[in-house]
Amino acid sequence: MVQVTTRLNLTFQTFNPGFLGGLGMKGDRADSIINDGLVRLMCESTDVIIVADTMPDARPLFQSLVRENQLERCKANIVIELTTRFDWGVPDQEEYYKLNWKLAANPPPNLFWVTNNAFEPLDLSYEALATPQFRMLRPTGHSELQAQTVSPADQNLAMCREEEHSAIFAIMRRMDIPFKHVNGGYGGPKTLAKYKAFIEFPYQVSTMKLYENLAAGVVMLFPSKDFFRELIEKDLHAFGPWDKISRAGDNWHLAMDYYNPDIAPYVYYFQSFEQCKFSSFLNSSLNSVTLVKAMLTSDAELDSKNVRENAPKAYQKLVKKMLHGWADLFGEMGFTGITVDGEKHEPGMGVQVFRAPLYDPESKFPTTEAEYETSADKLDQWRQEKRNERVKAARFARARITDLEMEAYTTSLERKNPQAKKFMIIDPKFANIDLALISLLDFVNGESGKLENEVYGGSLLGKSAEDVARQVKEAVDYAYSFLMSLKPNVAIGPSNYAGAAKVLRSFRIFHTALFDQKHGNADSLAVSLIGSMPSDQQKVLAQKVKTWSKIAYPWAFSNRYSGMDDLIESFTKPRGVVLSFGNGGFVQGLLTILHLRKVLSCNLPVEVFYNGLQDLDSEKLEALARIDGVKTRNLQEVFTVFNSKPFAILASSFKEVIYLDDDVILFQNPDEVASKSALFKQYGTLFFKGRSFEFGNSQWVRWFIKSPSVFANSAGRYFKNLSKDEMEASLMLFDKSRLAVVHGLLATCYLNLREVREGGLDKHLTGDKETYWLALELLRIPHKFVPGIAGAAGSLQVKDGEVVKNSVCGPQSHLDEWGELLHVNTRSARYNNELDKWEKSLSHYIAPLSEEPGHIDATVQPWCVSGTDANGKGEVHEVTRAHKDLLLRVRELDMELRHESWKHYLDSHL
């Protein structure tokens, strides 16, 4: 603003409002400042107040304009210059948005709006339904920094300031794109102009640097709008405003200065990293490509459009227009005789005023408070729709992420971690060890010489016995060398999923061999892997197995357990039920236990895990202890973890674990289910499939698993991208007497460590449910799901007064291996306190035959699941009298616990 007022020959003083309060002033604080008279004092002592940069700092000024008492309103002219988010840091946003709407609906004559980019007015409209008149008045591009010396060698390079821990930096380095990397200060635009070019991946919609560089004739290279969007949606580049600017749809780039038609002719755009390195840049038309003879890899001149000379000239014309725009604004206030750079100004010489559109071109601007409230509700719905579109687009983009991009992405996450220097660095010679490890795991599973329909993994298919023997020998040596290269007490980085896969697989292979050898399992194929190794190597393996266990799973073998043997020996009881809940899930968990005992006659021992003393209070612990066969266990005394569920399964004392969520209603005795299950007997696990909500993206998992099994590729929905969800984890069975299952649970727990989830996993997986089967897939442990995806148990859907015979609305339901109704996840019914209503309306359940998405109606509550046959033939079934009677007993238990209180119930019945 100093440059603007100087060139207009106006006198202004600067005022820092920081002492009035922190960033994002609340309405009551603004009212207090108005009441104290500060606003009146300021407004009576000045003609014009320009609010530059952060609008909320001046809230007392414009909030005074809606005061009923006109004497309390600011009388000076107020110019709000939006250069960053109008609601930055505001805590009372709903009230603040309404204030902005009022100022736009009934504009005070002394309030004027200015912006330096197209996005801010759009944001004001999309958040507050406020569309006042704006003038687009861009910065002057003035910089007083003098050029610094740049070496001749550097002058032949493009300069880039990407953070070293960013994914983009990692990609550019791995692709050998030549550039000069500068960290921190770079010397300003006149120094940048000395480089061959300046590569920038924008972090904001508009920056002062952009205008300064134009004014200085810097040759700038930006990603094209489509490439930029791709980088954001793949999560390779952090761009904070994307959540907001993407609401503009296909024209989002027009609200971003880097792609503005006024500026585009004086910059270059590249559509990929390869294009940045090798061949071409987009010209000023954002949809066409102009080949440029000069490349970053050559010594030739890059600037085919002569930006160095043309950009400063063109930008000065824009600046002149901008200055006349300011002059028009002051003229509108009543000032006369204004000059621009000493030359006479005529009204209308500046930029034209404009209004940002509303979110819906068909909607009308609300003029009353009632209309505003109605429009605000519709706006909220629209924003949610736009968010859903954005999430869907991001999933689609991530499905196309390349191995190079994924490596760079995880590398960037690793480097951002404060502990990065302490993390394991895997020797590059082991970069391709995964396929060797996979072949060993498939060999241990007995797949040599088998046909495709007889195997789980499939890496040895079609290979002769001689080829397998040679491959296994080479792979064993490779894997042994890898384990020997690992340094003790060095952690696997939480984002290093590919590295963890190598370590966990190697540990499983050699630990299994040593375990089977120790326990005299002469037929073990794992033992045969080390049988041919030199005795000194076998001795080293035996000596180092505990060290390797702590490298693979330090959280498991640093406190309670000294190693795998110690952990396995803690499984002392044959079979039992495990639950995990805290204070919030106590009543539901108690109902589940009573349901087992009183309704299903299941007398298996029960272990209830809680996550620290703050998770489940002493009164509830004592109450659970009163129930015969129920034991409570503090998980923090075993593992210091964040996600209780998989760790509770591992820590339980049972060899065979039946895990139940606290909101599950079983229609069969789980003890009998475990005893008769053919899948549990064969594989040592029993898993159920979830619903198919929407198509999935397996690219990320494929990247770190490397080569999914034949089973996963053929039988699963996830790797066929049919569904982003594969498993439903409210009921699971694990046989921990099998070593493979223990390894699988350890890997599951690894995938659920807080730091691992926050290190990138949460972006690709929802909750813990997919980690159980993914851990088994990672370690090549055979498993199968109970046939059929989840359905619904409730009542037939009614649409427009007509019963839909092939659609059932209700909580998620599951069948057993023989097609009988086994359990229902009643979370939706319980959380809405509608268990009573659901029990009374329960008449049907559906077992969908199609595994493809598109059969769930989520617009109603509870959700409805439809079948492929119009009459529901083969899919929709009536519940039996036994089902109804069982559920009635559960509902009666629930009513007693909730209406009479659980304390009263226990006192009366125990």
N, C-alpha and C positions, 0 to 999 in steps of 0.2 A: 504493500500500500504506500510505502514511502516513495517508491519510484513513481507511482501513479499520481499522487498528490503533488509531487515536485513538478512533473511534466504538465500538470494542469494549473500550476502556479497557485495552489491552494495551501493553506496552513492548517496542519493537523497536529495534535499531540497524541502520544500513545499512552494507554492505560492498561495495566495488567490486573485483571479481576481475581487473580489467584487467592488473594487474602480473604475473599468473600466466602470461600468454601472449596472443597475438593471437586474433582472432575464429576460432572453429572449432577447438577444441583436439583434438589427436590422442590416441589411446589410450595411446601410450608416454609422452607428456608427463603425462597424468593419472596413470599408474602411478608415474612419478617423484615427483609431488607426494604421492601416498599413501605411498610409501616414505620420503619425507623427514619424515613425521610431521605435516604441516600439517593433513591431514584429521582425524587423531585429536585434535589440539590444538583445532581449531574445534568438533568434535562433543562434546568433553568439557566445553567451556566455555559451552554454550548448550543450550536446551531444544528450540527449533524453528528450522530454517533454511528460509527461503522463497526459492526460486530464481525471481526475477521476470524476465520478458522473454526473455533469450537462454539457453536451456537448456544448450548446449555449454560455456558458461563454468563451469558447476558440474559438469562431467564427473567430476572426481576424487571428488566426494561420492557420486554414485549409482553410479559404477564400483566404488567400495569395497564396495558392498553385494553384489557377486558374488564377492568374494575368498573363497578356501577357508578362510583363517585368520580366524575370527570376531573376533579381537582387532583386526584391521585394518579392520573394517567400522565405518561411522559409526553411533553409537548415538543421536544426536539424531534427532528427527522431521524429515524432509525433505519439503517441499512444492514440487513442480515446478509452477509456474504458466506455462502455455503461452499466450503472447500473440503469438508470431511463430514461424516455421518452427523445428521442433525440431532440424533438422539444418543450421541456418544456418552455412555456411562450413566444415563438417566435411570434411576431406580423405579420411579412411579410412571412407567411408560404409558399406561392407559390414560391417566390424567393428562400427561404431557401431549400425547397424540391429539386428544380432544382440544387442548389449547391451540395447537397448530391449526386444526380444522376451523376453529372459531375465527382465527386471524385471517384465514383464507376465505371463509364464507362471508364474513363482514369485514373487508379490509379497511383498517384505519388509514386515513389519508396521509399519515406521516410514517407509514411503514413501507419499506421497499425491499425487494428480494433480488439478490445477485448470486450467481454461481460461476465457478471457473471450469466446470465440466458438466456433461449432460446427465450424469448418474444421480447427483444429489437431488434434483427436483423429482426425478422418477422415484427415488427412495422415499421422499416425503409423501408422494402420492400413494405408493404401495403400502406404507405403514400407517399414515394418518389421514388418508383421504383428503389431503390438503393440496390444492393445485393453484397456488397464487401465480401472478405474472412474474416471470424471471427475465433477467438479462444475462446472456452468456458473455462474461468478461474474463478473458484468459489472463494468466500472468504475463509479465513483461519479458521473462527469460533473462533478466539482468543478473549478472554475477560479477563480483569484484575480484574473484580469485584469479591470480596471474598464472600463466602456463608454467608448468614445471618441466624439467629436462626429461626426455624419454630417449632411451638408447636407440641407436639405429636398428638393432636386432628387434627390439620391441615394437618399433614403428611398423614392422612388417607383419605384426600379429594383431588379431582382434583382441580387445580387452574384455574380460568378464569378471563380475564381482559376486558370482554365486557362492553361497556358503559352502564350505568344504564338506559339511556333513549332509548336504542335500543330495537327493537322488539324481537331479540333473547334473550336478558336478561329477558324480560317479559315472554316469552314462557318458558324458563328454570325454572324461579321462579314458574310459575303457575303449571308446571308439577312436582314440588318438586324434580327436579334433584339436587342431593347434590353436591355442589362445593364451594370452597372458593373464594369469590369475592375480588379482589384487584384493587383498583383505583390508577392510577399513577404508581410510581416506584414499582417494584416487587423484586428487589434485584439481578437481573441478572440470567444467566443460572445455576450457581452452587446452587443458592437458589431454583430455579424451580425444580432442580433434587431431592430435598428433598420431594416434594409433590408426591402424588400417581400418578398424571398425570397432564398434562397441556392441557386444551381445548382451541383451537384457531379456529376462523372463519376468514380466511385470508382477509386482506384488500388490499394486493398488490400481484403481481405475485411472488415476491421474497423479502425476508427481511434478514437483518443481523442476526436477532433473530433466524431465522430458523437454520442457520448454527452454531450459538453459542450453541443452544440447542442440536443439533446433537453431537457436539464435547463434550458436558458435559453429554451426556447420559440421557437427559430428555425424559420421556415417553410422547409422544405428540399424542393428539387425534384431528383429523381433520374431517370435513364432507367429505363424498365421493364425487367424482367429480359430480355424478348425483344429489346428495342431495344439494351440493353447488350451482349448476346451478339452481336448483329449488328455493332455498332461494333467489337468485338474481332476478330471473324472477318474483317471487311473490312480490318483493320489500321488502322483510323482512331483507335483508342484503345489505349494501352499498359496492359495489366493483367497484371502479372507472374505472379500465381498461377493464371492461366487454364489453363496446362499441367497443373496438379494438380487444380484444383477441377472442371474439366470432366469428369474421370473419373467423377464422381458421376452422370453422365447427365442426364436431364431434371430431376432434383431438385437440380442444382448450386446453385441460388439459396438453398436452405434452409441451406447451409453458409456463407452470406454475410450478415453482420448487416444490411446495407442492405435486404435483402429478408426479414428474419426476421419471422415472424407477430407477435411481441411488439412490434415497432417499426413495422411497416408502417402501422398505423392513424394514425400521427402524422407521416407524410411524404406527399408527392405524387409520382406517377410519370407521366412522359410517354412516349409510344410513338414519337415522331419529333421531328425538329427543328421541323417545321411545327406540330405540336401544342404544343410548348413555346412557340412564338411566338403562335399564334392562338387555340387553342380549349380543349382539355380536358386533364384530368389523371386518372390512374387513382386510384380510392379505395383503401381498405385491402385490398379484395379484388383480388388481382393479375390477375384475369382479366376484370374489368369496367371500364367507363368511366363516369365521372360528369362531366357537363358542369359547368364552373365559369364563372359569369358573368364573373368577373374574368379578364383575360388580362394577359400581360406588356406588351401594347401599349396597355392602358387604364389609367386612373387608379383603377379600382375596387379594392376589397379582394380579394385573392387567396385568403385563408385561410378557405375555406368550412367547414372542419372545426374552426375555432377552435383550431388547434394551439398558438398562442401561450399559451393558458391551459391546455389539456388535456394537452399533452405533458409539461410539468414535473410535473404532478400524477401522471400515469400512470408517469412514469419514477421518481419517488420511491418508488412502490410496488414497482417492480422492484428498486430499490436496497435497500429494506428487506428484500426477499426474499433478495437477494444477501448482505447483512450477516448475516442469520440462517444462511445457508449457510456462511459463514466460522465462525460460532459453532458450528454442527453439526460442522464439521471439527475445531475445537479440542476440542470435547467428545469426539469420537472418539479423540483423542490422550490423553484422561484429564483435561483441564482442567475445572474446575467453577466455578460461580458467574459465568459469563460474561454480560455485559449488552450490549444493543444500544441505543446512544444513551441509556444509563442505565436502560433498561427490561429486565425479566427475560426471559431467553431460555429457551424450552422446546425440548428435543430434537425434531427433525423439523419445525421451523418454516421451515427453509430449503429450497433447491431439492433436487430428487431427484438421486441419482447416476445415471449412464448409461454405456453403453459404445458406442463407434463400431462400426459393422458391418464385417465383413471385406469384401474386394473382391468375393467371390462368396458370396451368401447360402447357397448349398448346401455351401460348404466348412466344414471344422471347424478350430478353432484348434489349431495344432501344439503338442504338449506335449513332444516330444523333439527333439533336434538333427537327427536324421535326417528327422523329419517337417517340421521347419523348412526344411531344405535343399530338400526336394521342393516344399514350398509356395512357397518363394522363387522357384524356377524357374518355377512356374506363374504367380506374380505378375508376373514379368518379361514373360512372354508376354502376359498381360492388359494390362499397361501399354503394350506395343507395339501391341496391338489398339486400345486407346483412343487412342493417338497417331495411328494410321492413320485412325480415325474423325474425329478432330479436324482432321486435314489435309484430309480429304475435305469436311468441313463448311465449312472455310474457303474451299476452292476454289469450292464452291457459292455461298457468300456473296459472294465477290469477283466471281462472274459477274453479280451483280445490282448492282454498284456503279454509282452514277450519275455523270454527267459532273461535276456539282458536287462530289461526294465525291472524285472522282479529282483534280480540280484542287486541292482543299484538301489532299489527301494529299501530292501532289508539292510543293505550296507549303510544307507543314510540313517535309518532308525538306530542302527548300532552306534554310529558315530555321535548321534545326539545324546546318547546315554552318558551321564556324568562319570560312570565307571568304565567307560569304553576301553581305556588303556589296560584294564585288568582282565579283559575278556580273551578267551582262547582265539588264537589265529591258526587256522588249519593250513598246513603246508600245501602249496598249489599242486604238488605232485599227486595229492589225493583228491583232487577236484572231481575226478570221474570214477571214484571208488564205489558209488552207489550201485551200479549194475552188478559189480562183483559181489557185493554184500547181498543183494537180492538173490543172485543165483545160489549163494550158500544157504540162505534161508529156505529157498524152495527145495534145495537138496535135502536139508534137515527134515523138511515136511514129507520126504519120500516121493518126490515127483519125478525122479529120474526114470525114463522109460515109460512114463504114463501117457495116456491120451488126454486131449483137451477137456473132455467131459469128466475126467477123473482127477483133475488137479485144481488147486486154488490159485496159485501164483502164475505159473505158465512160462517162466523164463527159460526152462530147460526143454521145452517142447521141440520135437523134431531133431534132437541131438543124440548121437550115438553114445553108447556107454563109454567108449574111449574118449570122445570129445568132452563128455561130462567130467570124467576123471581128470583130464588135463585142465579143464576150466576150473574145477574145484581146487586143485592143487595150487594153481596160480592165484586164485582168489584168497585162499587161506594165507598164503605168504603176504599178499597185498594187505589183507585185513590185520594180520599180526604186526606188520610194519607200521600201519596206521595207529594202532593202539599204543605201540611203543613210542610213537612220536608225541603222544599227549603228555603234557606236563601236569604233575599233580598240583592241586590247590589253585588251578586256573579254571574259572567258570566259563560255561558256554553262554555267550551273549543272549539276552532274552529275545532278540529279533533274529538270531541266527538259526532259523528253522532248518535250513539245509545242513548246517553243521551239526545240529542236534540229531538229525536223522542218521547221519554217519556214525556218530558216537553211540547212540542207542541201539542201532542195528549191530554194530561190532560187539558191544557189550553183551547183547543177548546171545549172539552166536557162541562166543567163547565161554560165557558163564554157563550156558546150557551144556556145553561139552564137558566142562569141569564138574558140574553138578551131577550129570548122569554118570560120569566116570567114578566119582566119589561114592555114589549110591549103587554102584554095581549094575548099571543098566547096560548090559553087554550088547544089546540089540540097537542101541541108540546110534543113529546116523551122525548125530552131533559128535559123539565120542570118536567116530571114525575120522572126523576132520582133523583132530589133533594127534591121532594115533601114529601118523607117519611123520609128525614133527620131531626134530631132534629132542633128546631128553632135556637138554639145557633150556630149550625154549618152552617145553612143557612145565618145567620147574618155575620159570619166570612167570608163566601164565598163572600158575597156582599162587605164587607169591603176590602178584599184582592185582588179583581179581578184586580185592577190597578197595584198593586205590581207584580202580576203574569204576567201581560202583559209586564212589563218591564224586567222581568227575561227571558221571551220567546223571546221578540223582543226589546232589549234595544235601538237599532239604530232607531227604529220607534217611541218610546214613551219617549224619553229623551229631545226632543227639541220642534219641531213644534206641535206635538200632545200629549196631556196628557194621552190619553187612547183610547180604541176602539171606544167609543161613539164619541169622538172628531174627529177621523179619518173618521168614517162613515158619520158624519154630513158634512164633506167637499165635499162629492159627491153631488153636487147641480144641475147639468145639466143632462138632460135625456139621451142623446146619442151623441157621438162624435168620432172623429178619433184622434189617438195618434201616433206621430212619434218621433223618437229620433235620432238626428244626430248632428255632429259638422261641423267644416269648411270643412273637407274632404268629407263629404257626402252632402254638401249644395246643389250643383247643381242637384244631383239626387233627393234629398228631395223636392226641389222646383218643379222639373218636376212632381213628384208624386202628389203634391198638385194641380198643374195646370191641370194634367190629371183628377183628381177628379172633379175639377170645370168645365173645358171646354169640356172634352170628355165624362165623365160619368154623368154630370149634378148632381153631388152630392154636396149638399149645407150644409152638416153637419158641425158644428164647428170643428176646428182642433186645437190641442195643440201640439206644437213642443217643446220637452224637450232637453236641452243641459246641459252638465255636467261642469258647472263653466264658468266664463267669458273667460278663456283661450281656451275654447272648441269651442265657436262660437263668432266671433268678432262683434263689435257694428254695422258695416256697414251691415252685413248680418241680424242681428236682426232687424234693421230698415226696411230692404227690406221685410222681412216676415210680419212685422206689417202692411205693406201697403195692404196686401191681405185681402179682406173682410172675416171675420169669422176665421182668423188665429191668435192665441195667442202664444207667446213664453214664456217658463217658465224655470227658472234656477233650476235644480234638487237639486243643493247643498243648496238651501234655504229651501228645504223640508227634504231631507235625505243626509247625507254625505256618499256617496257610490262610488263604482267603476264601476259596470256594469249597465249602465243606463236603459236598456230595461224593466226588470220586475218592477223596482222601478218607472219608468215613468208611467206604467200602473196603479200601485197602487196610485200614487200621483195625477193622473189626476182628474179633477173635475167632470168627467162624471160618471154616474151610469152604463151606458152601454158603454164599450170601444171597439172600433174597432182598433186593433193595426196593423200598416203596417210597414214593413221594407222599407227603402228608395229606394230599387231596385226592388220593386214589380210592375208589370204591371197587373192591374185588367181588366177583360173583362166584369165585371158586377158592377153595382152600389152597394157599400158595405152597404148602408142604406137599400136597398131592400133585400140584402142577409140576413142581420140581422133580418129583419121583417118576411121573409118567412121561415127561417131555423127552422125545427122541432127539431133538436138537441139542438140548442141554447135555444129554448123555454122550452125544457124539463130539460136541465142540467145547463143552465146559462154559458156554455162555448162552443166554437166551435174550434176544433183542427183538423189539417191535418197531415197525415202520411208522413214521408220522404221516400227516396229510401232505398232499401235493398242493401247496399254495400258489407257487409261481415257478417258472423256469429258472434254472440255477446257473452257476458259473463255477466250474471245477478247475479253472486254469491255475489258480493260486496253489491249490492242493497238489495238482499234478506237478507243479514246479518243484516243490520240495520233496514229494514222495518219489518223483522221477519216473517210475514205471509202474502204474497201478496194476493190480492183479487181474487175471482173466475174469475172476469172479466179480470184482468191482466194476470192470468195464462192461460186463454182460448182464449181470443180475441186478446191479444197483441203479437207482435213478440218478444219484448225485453225479457220477462220472459220465453219464449220458446227457447231463444238463437238463434232465426232465424236471428236476425239482431242486431248489436250493436247500431243502430239508430232506434228510434220509431217515433219521431215527427219532423216536419219541421215548424219552428216558424216565417215565414215571414208574415203570416196573422193569427191573432188570435182574438177571440171575448170573452169578459168577461162581465158578468152581476154582477156588484158590489152592486146591491140592494139586492142580496142574501148573507146572512151572511157567508154561507159556502164558497162561492167564495172568499170573503175577506180573510178568514182564509187561503185558498189555496194560494192566492197571497202573503200573509205574509210569508208563509212557502217557497214559491218560492224565494222570496227576500232573506230569510235566506240562502238558498242554493247557492245564488249568491253573498254573501258577499265576499270581497277579501280574508279575512283571512280564511274563510270556504273553499273556492276553493283551496287556496294554502295549506290548512291543509290536503289535500289528495284527494279532490273531482276531481281536474283536472286530476288525474291519471286514472280516471274511466269514466268520462263524457266529451264529446266534446262540449265546449261552454255552452250556457244557454238553448238550445232548449229542452233538456230532463227534465229540472228541473220543467217545468210547470205541466206536467202530473205526474211526480214523487211526487211533493208536494201534489197533490190531492190524489194520491195513499197512501202516507204516512198518511194523515189525513182521509183516507177512504171516500173521497168525490166523489160520482158517476160522471162519465163523459164517453163520447164515442168519437171516432174519426169519421170523415167523411169516408165512406167506400172507400177502394182502396188506394194503395200506390202511391207516386209521380211517374210521368213519365217524358216525355220530349216533348217539342214542338219545331219543326224545320222542317227538311227535312229528307226524307228517306235516310238511309245509303247506300253508294256506296262502294262495295268491289271488287277489281280487275276488275273494269269496269262494274260490275253487281249491279243492284239495289236490296237491301235487303228489301223485302216487310214487314217484321215484326220488323224492327229496325228503330227508329227515333233518330236523332242527334240534340241536342239543349238544351237550358236551362231547368231547372226543372219546371214541370207543374203540376197543380192540378185541379181536377174536384170538382163540388159541390155535394150536396146530391142527385141530380137528374141526375148526369152523364154529366152535361154541363161544358165546359171549364170555369174555374173561374179566375185563376191567374197563372202567370209565374214569377219565381224568375230569373231575368235577370242579376244577378251579373256577370256571366262569359261573357255575351255579352257586358255589359257596361264596365267592367274593361279592356276588350281587344279593346274597342272602335269599336265594331262590331255590334252595334244596327241596323245600317243601313243595313248591310249585312244580318243580321238575319231576319229583317222585309221583305226584298225582297225574301228570300229563304223559308219563313214559308209556309209550305204546309200541314203538318200533325202533329198530336199529338198522343201520346200513353198512354194508361191507363193499365198498366200491371195487369194481373190476378193473376200471381204467386207472392207471398210475399217472396219467398226464394231468397237468393243472387245468383249471377252468371249470371245476365241478364244486366250487365252494362259493356260497353267497355270503359275503361278509358285510352286507349292507343291513342285515338284521341281527338281532340278538335274541337267543344264541345263534351262532352261525349255522347255516344249513348246508348239507352235503348231498349232492345229487348223483344218481347213477346214470349209466348209458342207455339202459332200456327204459322206454317211456312209462312202463307200468311197474318198474322196479323189479322185474323178474330176475331171480338169482342174486339180487343185491339187497333188497329191502326185506326185513324179517320182522315178524311180530315177536314181542317179548313174551316170555312164558309166565304162567302164574307163579312159578318158583322165583323168577326174577323179581316180580312185583312184590312178593312176600318178603324177600330178602331186603329189598330197598326200603320197604315200609319199616322194618326193624331198625335199619340204619337211621332213617329219619326220626324215629322215636328216640333213639339214643341221642341224636343230634339235638333234638328239642329239650331233652332232659338236661344235657350239658349246658345249653345256652340259656334256657329259661329258668332252670332251678340253680344254675351255677355249677361248675365242675367240682367245686369244693363240696357242695351239698351232695352231689351224686356219689363221690368217692366215699364220703362219710356214711352214706346210706347203704352202699352196695359192697364195700370192701371190709 
